[in-house]
């Protein structure tokens, strides 16, 4: 989620609008592989998730597609996460492989180990604090993952996990069976009302943010480029072989496990850099627990700094707009050769087809690089512009900018929120102060990144 447009009417948002007008690639896919035959391992990284793991497994139990394995990686939990997971699966006839670590080592080694030690076609990562709201979530992401050889990851829409969602899951027979055996287990975090209030504020803020991103910005990017920069990592399906070879086999000798402060962003960038695509579906939904509002700055720092760190690692991808003329000439030449019968027609058709490999990126760039370049520009330029207006006491231009931008943001949000327009109108207005506070906080992130890069020369970035 690190590529949020700061000013809603921004260059990156304009790209999405152009994408929506342009429409998707009209090629009818003719996949080589049948998605129905793909084997799927569900990997659940968890740390102190005793309140969430029963919900996570209950939602998994009702999926229309059953995984080959369910692998729980307990990253040094000090609560009953593993015990509850084992009991839940035993009572509901679900096979579980539980790996318990003595101390936390992070999510990156988890993904790396499973991509190498198991032989499934699809590695589905499901965080322990995330539930699959749509019963066909795994089915749909695997189906879309196999629409083309160039698709490396697929995820659905992800929204905040609310108390009402927890109450709804109580109706699930599998969860009822578990609670009969463990009546002391709580599906609500054991915190007071003030903590629930703080999480409620975060839920409202993230609900508006995610809704705007995933129902508008990402939809436009998908139509234009056939990809987003990175998948939403709490409920995502990866082609295991691509995850292993393109990410871990290639970058581990160089970086070890120190990818960036958020491995999902690095992985998504690496896929794009090598000609693969990350896709998002809007017809299936997952819900993930959000932090309390006091912890939001820390999480934003992880996402935002990871974005900047990935820009550093994949600078050849960010320079794609400057290589566009060369790429367009090459594509026109290929089309002419194909029309003249000088090039073989592809047996297996695929939308947004492009050559694989880093060498192509170095020479021609990638179309999705436009999104990366615009996102980097927004991240640095927009907070800086607001700060300059504030320091120079340009109150009138600052006020006009904020009012106009808020009006545009609310208008677009209400437009895409069909059937819920009044609700999102008020939500959009209420979270505006928090949105601008986050924007200014990112100046700290930019400063820390610059210091890491040019002063302390610290490149060991890892969540």
C-alpha positions in Angstrom: 0.0 0.0 0.0 3.0 2.3 -0.2 2.0 3.9 -3.5 -0.9 5.9 -2.3 -1.4 9.1 -4.2 -0.9 11.9 -1.8 -2.8 14.5 -3.7 -5.7 12.6 -5.1 -5.6 14.5 -8.4 -2.0 13.5 -8.9 0.1 12.3 -11.9 -0.3 8.7 -10.8 -4.1 9.1 -10.5 -4.2 10.7 -13.9 -2.5 7.5 -15.2 -5.3 5.5 -13.7 -7.9 7.7 -15.3 -6.2 7.3 -18.7 -6.1 3.5 -18.1 -9.9 3.4 -17.4 -10.6 5.4 -20.5 -8.1 3.3 -22.6 -9.5 0.0 -21.4 -7.7 -3.4 -21.0 -5.7 -5.4 -23.5 -8.4 -7.0 -25.7 -6.3 -10.2 -26.3 -8.3 -13.3 -25.5 -6.0 -15.4 -23.3 -5.3 -19.0 -24.3 -3.4 -20.4 -21.2 -1.0 -23.3 -21.6 -1.7 -24.6 -18.1 -5.0 -25.5 -16.5 -5.5 -23.7 -13.2 -7.7 -26.5 -11.9 -4.7 -28.9 -11.8 -2.5 -26.5 -9.8 -1.6 -27.6 -6.3 -1.8 -25.0 -3.5 0.0 -24.7 -0.2 -1.4 -22.2 2.3 1.4 -20.7 4.4 0.3 -18.8 7.5 2.9 -16.6 9.2 1.8 -15.8 12.7 3.1 -14.1 15.8 0.9 -13.9 19.0 -2.3 -14.4 17.1 -4.4 -16.5 19.5 -7.3 -14.1 19.1 -7.1 -14.3 15.3 -5.9 -17.7 14.3 -9.3 -19.4 14.9 -10.9 -16.8 12.7 -8.3 -17.2 10.0 -8.7 -21.0 10.0 -12.5 -20.9 10.1 -12.5 -18.8 7.0 -10.0 -21.1 5.4 -12.2 -24.2 6.2 -15.1 -22.9 4.2 -13.1 -22.1 1.0 -14.4 -23.8 -2.1 -10.8 -24.8 -3.0 -9.0 -26.9 -0.5 -5.2 -26.5 -0.2 -2.8 -29.4 -0.4 -1.2 -28.4 2.8 -1.8 -25.8 5.5 1.6 -24.7 7.0 1.5 -22.6 10.1 4.8 -20.8 10.8 4.8 -19.6 14.4 7.4 -16.9 14.6 8.2 -17.1 18.3 4.8 -16.5 19.8 4.4 -16.3 23.5 0.7 -17.1 23.6 -1.5 -20.1 22.5 -1.4 -19.5 18.8 0.0 -23.0 17.9 -2.2 -24.8 20.5 -5.4 -23.2 19.2 -4.4 -23.9 15.6 -3.7 -27.5 16.2 -6.9 -28.0 18.1 -9.0 -26.2 15.5 -7.6 -28.3 12.7 -7.9 -31.6 14.6 -11.5 -31.0 15.5 -12.4 -30.0 11.9 -10.5 -32.6 9.9 -7.9 -30.2 8.5 -4.3 -31.3 8.1 -1.9 -28.8 9.6 1.9 -28.6 9.5 3.0 -26.5 12.5 6.5 -25.1 12.6 7.3 -23.3 15.9 10.3 -21.1 16.2 11.9 -20.3 19.5 12.3 -16.7 18.5 11.1 -14.3 15.8 13.2 -14.2 12.6 10.7 -12.4 10.3 8.5 -13.1 7.4 11.1 -13.1 4.6 12.8 -16.4 5.8 9.4 -18.0 6.0 8.5 -17.3 2.4 12.0 -18.3 1.2 11.9 -21.6 3.1 8.5 -22.7 1.9 9.3 -21.8 -1.7 12.3 -24.1 -1.6 11.2 -27.0 0.7 7.8 -27.7 -0.8 6.8 -28.6 -4.4 3.4 -27.0 -4.8 2.6 -24.9 -7.9 1.1 -22.0 -5.8 2.3 -20.6 -2.5 -0.6 -18.8 -1.0 0.5 -16.5 1.9 -2.2 -15.8 4.5 -1.3 -13.7 7.5 -2.5 -15.0 10.8 -4.5 -11.8 11.4 -6.3 -12.0 8.0 -9.6 -13.8 7.1 -10.9 -14.6 3.6 -14.3 -13.1 3.5 -15.1 -14.5 0.0 -15.5 -18.3 0.1 -14.0 -18.6 -3.4 -11.1 -16.3 -2.7 -8.4 -19.0 -3.3 -10.2 -20.4 -6.3 -10.4 -17.0 -8.0 -6.8 -15.9 -7.4 -5.4 -19.2 -8.6 -7.7 -19.1 -11.7 -6.4 -15.6 -12.5 -2.8 -16.5 -11.7 -3.0 -19.1 -14.5 -4.4 -16.8 -17.2 -0.9 -16.2 -18.4 2.7 -17.3 -17.9 3.6 -13.7 -17.1 1.4 -13.5 -14.0 3.5 -14.1 -10.9 1.1 -13.0 -8.1 -2.6 -12.5 -7.6 -4.5 -11.1 -4.7 -8.1 -9.9 -4.0 -9.4 -6.7 -2.4 -8.2 -6.3 1.2 -10.2 -4.2 3.7 -10.0 -3.8 7.5 -11.2 -6.6 9.8 -14.1 -5.1 11.9 -15.8 -6.4 15.0 -18.9 -7.0 12.9 -16.8 -9.4 10.7 -15.7 -11.3 13.8 -19.3 -11.6 15.0 -20.3 -12.9 11.5 -17.7 -15.6 11.6 -19.1 -16.8 14.9 -21.8 -18.4 12.9 -19.3 -20.7 11.1 -19.8 -24.3 12.3 -16.1 -25.0 12.4 -15.5 -22.1 14.7 -18.4 -23.2 16.9 -16.9 -26.6 17.2 -13.6 -25.1 18.3 -15.2 -22.8 20.9 -17.0 -25.7 22.5 -13.6 -27.3 23.1 -12.0 -23.9 24.1 -14.7 -21.7 25.7 -12.0 -19.5 27.2 -10.7 -18.5 23.8 -11.7 -15.0 22.7 -12.0 -13.9 19.1 -11.7 -10.3 20.2 -8.4 -8.8 21.2 -8.3 -8.6 25.0 -8.0 -4.8 25.2 -10.1 -2.1 26.8 -12.6 0.3 25.1 -9.9 3.0 24.5 -7.9 0.5 22.4 -11.0 -0.5 20.5 -11.7 3.2 19.8 -8.1 3.7 18.5 -8.5 0.7 16.2 -11.9 2.0 15.1 -10.2 5.2 13.9 -7.6 3.3 12.0 -10.3 1.1 10.5 -12.2 4.1 9.2 -9.1 5.7 7.8 -7.9 2.5 6.1 -11.3 1.6 4.8 -11.5 4.9 2.8 -7.8 4.6 1.7 -8.1 1.0 0.6 -11.4 1.5 -1.1 -10.1 4.4 -3.1 -6.9 2.6 -4.0 -8.3 -0.8 -4.9 -11.5 0.2 -6.5 -10.1 3.1 -8.5 -6.4 3.6 -8.7 -5.4 -0.1 -9.0 -8.3 -0.8 -11.4 -6.9 1.9 -13.7 -3.4 0.6 -13.4 -4.5 -2.9 -14.2 -6.4 -1.7 -17.3 -3.5 0.3 -18.6 -0.5 -1.9 -17.6 -1.9 -5.2 -16.7 -0.2 -5.0 -13.3 0.1 -3.2 -10.0 3.5 -2.5 -8.4 3.1 -5.0 -5.7 0.4 -7.4 -4.3 -1.3 -6.9 -1.0 0.9 -9.3 1.0 -1.5 -10.5 3.7 -3.6 -12.7 1.3 -1.7 -13.3 -1.9 -1.0 -16.3 -4.3 2.5 -16.6 -5.8 3.7 -18.9 -8.5 6.1 -20.8 -6.2 8.7 -21.4 -8.9 8.9 -17.7 -9.9 9.1 -16.7 -6.2 12.0 -19.1 -5.7 14.0 -18.3 -8.8 13.3 -14.7 -9.6 13.4 -13.4 -6.0 15.2 -15.6 -3.5 17.7 -17.5 -5.7 18.7 -14.2 -7.4 18.7 -11.8 -4.5 19.7 -13.9 -1.5 23.4 -14.1 -2.5 23.4 -10.3 -2.7 21.1 -9.2 0.1 20.5 -12.3 2.3 17.2 -11.8 4.1 17.7 -8.0 4.2 15.3 -7.2 1.3 13.5 -4.1 2.5 11.4 -3.0 5.5 8.4 -4.8 3.8 9.2 -7.9 1.8 5.9 -7.8 -0.1 6.9 -4.5 -1.8 10.4 -5.8 -2.8 8.9 -9.0 -4.2 6.4 -7.1 -6.3 9.0 -4.8 -7.7 11.3 -7.8 -8.5 8.5 -9.5 -10.4 7.8 -6.3 -12.5 11.6 -5.8 -13.0 11.8 -9.2 -14.6 8.7 -8.8 -16.9 6.2 -10.6 -14.6 2.9 -9.0 -13.5 1.1 -8.6 -10.1 -2.6 -8.6 -10.5 -5.5 -7.7 -8.2 -9.1 -8.9 -8.3 -12.1 -6.8 -7.2 -14.6 -9.6 -7.0 -13.2 -11.4 -4.0 -12.3 -9.8 -0.6 -10.2 -10.5 2.5 -10.1 -8.6 5.7 -7.0 -7.9 7.8 -6.7 -6.6 11.4 -5.4 -3.0 11.5 -3.2 -1.6 14.2 -4.4 0.9 16.7 -4.0 4.5 15.5 -1.0 5.1 17.7 0.9 2.4 15.8 -0.1 3.6 12.3 3.0 5.8 11.9 5.3 2.9 12.5 3.5 0.8 10.0 3.4 3.6 7.5 7.2 4.0 8.0 7.7 0.3 7.1 5.6 0.6 3.9 6.9 4.0 2.8 10.6 3.3 3.5 10.3 0.0 1.7 8.9 1.7 -1.3 11.9 4.1 -1.3 14.4 1.3 -0.7 12.9 -0.7 -3.6 13.2 2.4 -5.8 16.9 2.3 -4.9 17.3 -1.4 -5.8 15.2 -1.3 -9.0 16.3 2.1 -10.3 16.4 0.7 -13.9 12.6 0.1 -13.6 12.0 3.6 -12.3 13.8 5.0 -15.3 11.4 3.3 -17.7 9.7 6.5 -18.9 13.0 7.7 -20.3 13.3 4.5 -22.3 9.8 4.6 -23.6 10.6 5.8 -27.2 13.1 3.0 -27.7 10.5 0.5 -26.4 7.7 1.8 -28.6 10.0 1.5 -31.7 10.8 -2.1 -30.8 7.2 -3.0 -30.3 6.2 -1.4 -33.6 8.9 -3.4 -35.4 7.7 -6.6 -33.8 4.1 -5.9 -34.9 5.3 -5.2 -38.4 7.2 -8.5 -38.5 4.2 -10.4 -37.2 1.9 -8.8 -39.8 4.4 -9.7 -42.6 4.7 -13.3 -41.4 8.4 -12.9 -40.4 7.7 -13.8 -36.8 6.0 -16.8 -35.4 2.5 -16.3 -34.0 2.2 -17.3 -30.4 0.3 -20.6 -29.8 -0.6 -19.5 -26.3 -2.0 -15.9 -26.3 -1.6 -13.7 -23.3 -2.6 -10.2 -22.4 0.1 -7.6 -21.8 2.7 -10.1 -23.0 6.3 -8.8 -22.6 9.8 -10.4 -22.7 11.1 -11.8 -19.4 14.5 -10.9 -17.9 16.4 -8.0 -16.4 18.4 -7.4 -19.6 15.2 -6.2 -21.4 14.4 -3.8 -18.5 17.9 -2.4 -18.6 17.6 -1.6 -22.3 13.9 -0.8 -22.8 12.3 -0.4 -19.4 8.8 -1.7 -18.5 5.4 0.0 -19.0 4.6 -0.3 -15.3 7.7 1.8 -14.7 5.5 4.8 -15.4 3.6 4.1 -12.2 6.8 3.7 -10.2 8.3 7.0 -11.5 5.1 8.9 -10.8 4.7 7.4 -7.3 8.3 8.3 -6.4 7.8 11.9 -7.7 4.6 12.2 -5.6 6.2 10.8 -2.5 9.0 13.3 -2.5 7.5 16.4 -4.2 4.0 16.7 -2.6 5.0 16.7 1.1 7.9 19.0 0.3 5.5 21.4 -1.5 3.2 21.6 1.5 6.1 22.1 3.9 7.5 25.0 1.8 4.1 26.7 1.7 3.9 26.3 5.5 7.4 27.6 6.2 6.9 30.6 3.9 3.5 31.2 5.5 1.7 31.1 2.2 -1.5 30.5 4.0 -3.9 31.4 1.2 -2.3 29.1 -1.5 -2.0 26.4 1.2 -5.7 26.7 2.1 -6.9 26.8 -1.5 -4.7 23.7 -2.2 -6.1 21.7 0.7 -9.7 22.7 0.1 -9.6 22.0 -3.6 -7.8 18.7 -3.1 -10.2 17.6 -0.5 -13.2 18.4 -2.7 -11.7 16.4 -5.6 -10.8 13.5 -3.4 -14.3 13.3 -1.9 -15.9 13.6 -5.4 -13.9 10.7 -6.8 -14.5 8.6 -3.7 -18.3 9.2 -3.8 -18.3 8.4 -7.5 -16.7 5.0 -7.1 -18.6 4.1 -4.0 -21.8 3.0 -5.7 -24.6 2.1 -3.3 -22.5 3.5 -0.3 -22.0 7.1 -1.5 -23.3 8.9 1.6 -21.3 6.8 4.0 -18.1 7.3 2.1 -18.8 11.0 1.7 -18.8 11.5 5.5 -15.9 9.0 6.1 -13.8 10.8 3.5 -14.3 14.2 5.2 -13.6 12.7 8.7 -10.3 11.1 7.8 -9.0 14.2 5.9 -6.9 15.5 8.8 -5.4 12.1 9.4 -4.6 11.8 5.7 -2.7 15.1 5.7 -0.9 14.2 9.0 0.3 11.0 7.3 1.5 13.0 4.3 3.6 15.3 6.5 4.9 12.3 8.5 6.4 10.9 5.4 8.9 13.7 5.3 10.5 11.9 8.3 10.6 8.7 6.3 12.2 10.5 3.4 14.8 12.1 5.7 15.6 8.7 7.3 16.0 7.1 3.9 18.3 9.8 2.7 20.4 9.5 5.8 20.6 5.7 5.4 21.7 6.1 1.8 24.1 9.0 1.9 25.2 9.6 5.5 25.2 6.3 7.5 25.4 4.1 4.3 23.2 1.6 6.0 21.6 -0.8 3.4 20.6 -3.6 5.8 16.9 -3.0 5.5 14.7 -5.6 6.9 11.3 -5.7 8.7 
